[in-house]
């Protein structure tokens, strides 16, 4: 895989990295990697230091896909309007890159990035080929209530609640209202995840009509993500 990192190419002041196959393989849908709630300054380059994530991203690039990862507004956007706007900006940049086919893009997200990907897809269904999400935040109200209240509330004016924001920002609510129907989604979740409870991810299979579920052994951890089979992901992307 060949990479090119920069600052400000996608959004002023934010880091980004483009990943390409070493050998050109013709135009394919562009892939946007949507990062989770990270510990670093921006988030978009975190995967480069984590072997479990890099393994999947390398496999996708080696299969001929051009990928983009960028900060997307910061490390704790939790599906807010900033995240939606930044993903749109990133999508527009991705479509200008060599060997990226015009039209729909593929979203690959982890944890909070899974939420951000689903929220953006619901707002832009005609622009999405598919979503692959690892240990995704499916029900942000539940995650906020039990684990990340301060961080989630800081991402929303007046604090987060489903009553105010759920219809546009909580994948669980959006799916229950039919807002994710028709968008192919492959969701990988840990069977003992105490951050993103398995019951909510499992319920997405009945709340949306195009969900493929894969259960992994473990919790909300990189070791769980490391179990994802890249071949199964690639088959889904090429379906």
N, C-alpha and C positions, 0 to 999 in steps of 0.2 A: 504494500500500500504506500502511496505517495501522499504526503501531507504538506499543506501550506497554511501557516498561521499568521494572523495579522490583528491589528487593532483599528477599529473604525471603518472597516470595509462594508460591514452590514449596518451597524448602528454606531453613531459617534460615541467614542469613548469605551466601547465594549469590544471584548476579545472575540475572535472567531477562528475557526480552523476548517479548511476544506480537505476532504479525504477522497482520493481517486484511486482506481486500480492502476497497477504498474503498467499494464498494457491496455490500450483502448479497446473496448468491446462493443462500440456502437451506442446509440442513444437509448437510455432507459429512464424510467421515472426517477426524479431526484428524491433523495432521502434526507429528511431533516431530523437530527438527533435532538431531543428535548430533555435537558438535564433535570435532575431532581433538586431537592433542597440541600445545597452543598455547604461545605465549610470554607470554601475558598472565596475570593473576592467576587468573581462573576458567575462561575459555574460551568460555562461552556467548554472549558478545556479539562475539566476534572477527569473525564474518562481516560485521558492519556496516561494517567498515573495509576490506574486501577485495572489489573490484569483481566478480571472477569468481564468488564465492559469492553476493554480493548479487543478481546477475543471475538466477541460478536461483531463489533464494528469492523474489524479487519476482515472477517468472513464476508460481510456485506459488500465491502469495497472490492475484495478480491473476486467477487461474483460479477463485477462490472458496473456497480452502482456508484455514482458520485454522491458524496454525503457532505452535509454542512452541519457544524455544531457551533453555537454561539451563546452569549450570555443571556439573551432573551429577557433583559430587564432586571436580572439579579438572581440571588440564590433562594429567595423566599417570596415568590409571586403568588403561589397557590391559586392559579387559575384566574387571576384578576384581569382587569381591562388592560393593564400594562403587558401581561403575558400574551393576551390575544393580539394586541397591536404589534408586538415584537415578532411574533410568529408570522404574521402577515408580511412584515418587512423582510424577514428571513426567507420566506417562500419566494418573494419577488426576486431576491438576490440569487437564490438557488436556481431559479429558472433561467438566469443569464449565463450559467456556467456551461462549459464545453461538455458535450455528451449527455446533457440533461434534456430529456424529452419535454416538449411543451405539454401543458395540461396539468393533470393531477399529480400530487406529490405523496410520498409515503412518510409517515411519522413514526419514529421509534423513540419511546420515552420510558423513563424509569422513575418510579415513586411519584413525586410531585409532577415530574415530566409526563407521566401517564395521564394525570388529571389535566394538565395544560393541553396535551395533545387532543384529548377527547372534547374538552371545552371548545377549543378552536375548531375542531372538525364539526361539531354541532352547529357552530355559527357559519361554517363555510363548507357544507357537505358536498358541493359540486367540485371542490378543489382537492378532495382527498381520495387517494387510491385505496389506502388501508392504514390501519394503526397496529403497531406491535408495542405492547406495554409490559414491562417487567415490574413486579411487585407494585402495581399502580395504586395511587390514591384514588379510590372509586367514590368514597363517601366522605367529602371534606368536612361535613358537619360532625360526623363521628370522630374523625381524626382531630379536629379542633377541640371537641369536648374532652377527649381523653388524653391527648398527647401534646399538641402544639397550639394551645389557645393563644398565647401571647404572639407567636409568630404569625399565625393565620389572621388574627384580628388586626395586626398591623398592616396587612395587605389590603384591607378593605376599610373604607370610610365608615366610622361608627362601629367597627368590628363586624365579624362575619356572623350571619344567621341565614338559614335556609329561607326563612320568610322574606328576607330582603333580597338575597342574592342567589338562592338555590336554583331558580329556573334557568339561569344563564351560566352558572359557575360551578355547580355540583353535578358531576357525571351521573350520579345515582338518581338524582331528581330529573335531570335532562332525559335520561334513558326511560325513566318511568313515564314521562310525557311523550315518548316516541321520538325524541329529538336525535337519537343516534341510530334509528332504524335505517338499514340500507348501507351503513358504513361498515365494511369488513374490519373486525377487530380480533386480534389474537392476544389474549391476556394470560400472562404467566404469573402465578401467585404461590406464596409459601404456605404450606399447610399449617404452620404454627406461627404465622405472622401476627404479632400483637399490636403492631402499628396500623396496618391496613388489614382489618379482620377478613379472613377468607370468606365468611358468609356473605359479605357485600359483593365481593368479586364473583362468587358463584352465582349470586342472584342476577348479575348482569346478563347471564345467558337467557333469562326469561324476560328481562326488562328491555333488551334490545334483540333484534331478530337476526343479526349476523355476527354472533360472538363465538369464537373458538377458544375454549378454556384449556389450560395446561397446569396441572398441579405439580409443584416442586416440593422437595423436602427441606424444611427450614423456615426461618423467620424473615424479618425485614433486614436482610443482610446481603453483602456482596457474595458470600458463599452460596446463597440461594440463587442469585442471578447467574453465577458461574455454571449452574447446572443446565441452563437453557441450551437446547440443541440448535446450533446455527443452521443445520440442514433443514430442520422443521420450519424455522423462520423463513429461510430462502424459498422453500416450497410454497409457503403462504404468500410471500411477495410475488411469486411468479404464477400464482393460481390462474 
